[in-house]
Amino acid sequence: MNVKMSSTSIVFKISEDELHTLKQHAAITQNVPLGTHTLKLKVKTVLQEEAVTIHFDWIDDSACALVLCVTSAQIQTLCQMGKSREGICVLRRDTEVFLQVDVRRDSRPIEPTFSDYNLL
């Protein structure tokens, strides 16, 4: 998992294997050491059909977690999307939160878009 943060967006980029892990309702995590502290990055699938949430959890005095919760329906949408740079995106306050599958290592086929069809 790769996470990029800016003042207006947070992008969680996961591998195809990590997508399958989320589909099985298991969480994916990555620890980022910050001096004597640790930032844990976590994406998990929630069973209830609620909106995507993102929040901080304080673990102890030396660690905290940035947790992205997505629904199983959103994971299914991401799976069916095929190889795509778009992923899923939600707006939380003034921040766009993206969950994307890394297309460089994605073996899923590219799904055709509306513009790919010749409708003559």
C-alpha positions as CSV (number, residue, x, y, z in Angstrom):
1,M,0.0,0.0,0.0
2,N,1.1,3.5,-0.8
3,V,-0.5,6.6,0.7
4,K,0.0,10.2,-0.6
5,M,-1.3,13.1,1.4
6,S,-1.7,16.7,0.5
7,S,-3.7,19.6,1.9
8,T,-6.7,18.7,-0.3
9,S,-6.5,14.9,-0.8
10,I,-5.4,11.6,0.6
11,V,-4.8,8.8,-1.9
12,F,-4.6,5.1,-0.8
13,K,-3.1,3.1,-3.7
14,I,-3.2,-0.7,-3.1
15,S,-2.0,-3.7,-5.0
16,E,-4.3,-6.2,-6.7
17,D,-3.5,-8.7,-3.9
18,E,-4.5,-6.2,-1.3
19,L,-7.8,-5.6,-3.1
20,H,-8.5,-9.4,-2.8
21,T,-7.6,-9.2,0.9
22,L,-10.2,-6.4,1.4
23,K,-12.7,-8.4,-0.6
24,Q,-12.2,-11.2,2.0
25,H,-13.1,-8.6,4.8
26,A,-9.6,-8.6,6.1
27,A,-7.7,-5.3,6.8
28,I,-4.5,-4.2,5.2
29,T,-2.0,-2.2,7.2
30,Q,1.4,-0.6,6.9
31,N,3.6,0.9,9.6
32,V,5.5,4.1,8.9
33,P,8.2,4.9,11.5
34,L,8.4,8.6,12.3
35,G,11.4,9.0,14.7
36,T,10.3,7.4,18.0
37,H,6.7,7.3,16.9
38,T,4.8,5.1,14.4
39,L,2.0,6.0,12.0
40,K,-0.1,3.0,11.1
41,L,-2.0,3.2,7.8
42,K,-5.0,0.9,7.6
43,V,-7.7,0.1,5.1
44,K,-10.5,-2.1,6.2
45,T,-13.9,-3.3,4.9
46,V,-16.9,-2.6,7.1
47,L,-19.9,-4.9,7.0
48,Q,-22.6,-2.3,7.5
49,E,-23.5,-0.3,4.4
50,E,-22.4,3.1,5.5
51,A,-20.4,5.9,3.8
52,V,-16.7,5.8,3.5
53,T,-15.0,7.1,6.7
54,I,-11.5,8.1,7.5
55,H,-10.3,8.8,11.0
56,F,-7.4,8.8,13.4
57,D,-7.1,6.2,16.2
58,W,-4.6,6.8,19.0
59,I,-3.0,3.5,19.8
60,D,-0.7,4.6,22.6
61,D,1.8,7.4,23.4
62,S,4.1,6.4,20.5
63,A,1.6,5.4,17.7
64,C,-1.5,6.5,16.0
65,A,-3.4,5.1,13.0
66,L,-5.0,6.6,10.0
67,V,-7.9,4.3,9.2
68,L,-9.9,4.2,6.0
69,C,-13.2,2.3,6.2
70,V,-14.9,1.2,3.0
71,T,-18.0,-0.9,2.5
72,S,-18.1,-4.2,0.8
73,A,-20.2,-2.7,-1.9
74,Q,-17.5,-0.2,-2.7
75,I,-14.8,-2.9,-2.8
76,Q,-17.1,-4.8,-5.2
77,T,-17.3,-1.7,-7.4
78,L,-13.5,-1.4,-7.3
79,C,-13.2,-5.1,-8.3
80,Q,-15.6,-4.7,-11.2
81,M,-14.1,-1.5,-12.4
82,G,-11.2,-3.5,-14.0
83,K,-7.9,-1.8,-14.7
84,S,-8.5,1.9,-14.1
85,R,-6.6,4.8,-12.7
86,E,-9.8,6.3,-11.3
87,G,-10.6,4.1,-8.4
88,I,-13.3,5.3,-5.9
89,C,-13.3,8.8,-4.5
90,V,-15.4,10.5,-1.7
91,L,-15.3,14.0,-0.4
92,R,-14.9,14.3,3.4
93,R,-15.2,17.9,4.5
94,D,-12.7,19.7,2.1
95,T,-10.6,16.6,1.5
96,E,-10.9,14.1,-1.4
97,V,-10.2,10.6,-0.3
98,F,-9.2,8.1,-3.0
99,L,-8.9,4.3,-3.0
100,Q,-7.1,3.1,-6.2
101,V,-5.5,-0.1,-7.4
102,D,-2.0,0.4,-8.7
103,V,-2.5,-0.1,-12.5
104,R,1.2,-0.8,-13.1
105,R,0.9,-4.2,-11.4
106,D,-2.8,-4.8,-12.1
107,S,-3.6,-7.9,-14.2
108,R,-7.3,-7.2,-14.4
109,P,-8.6,-6.3,-17.9
110,I,-9.3,-2.8,-18.9
111,E,-13.0,-2.2,-18.8
112,P,-14.3,-0.3,-21.8
113,T,-15.8,3.1,-21.1
114,F,-18.7,4.7,-23.0
115,S,-16.3,6.6,-25.2
116,D,-14.7,3.3,-26.3
117,Y,-17.9,2.3,-28.2
118,N,-18.6,3.3,-31.7
119,L,-22.3,4.2,-31.7
120,L,-22.8,4.9,-35.4
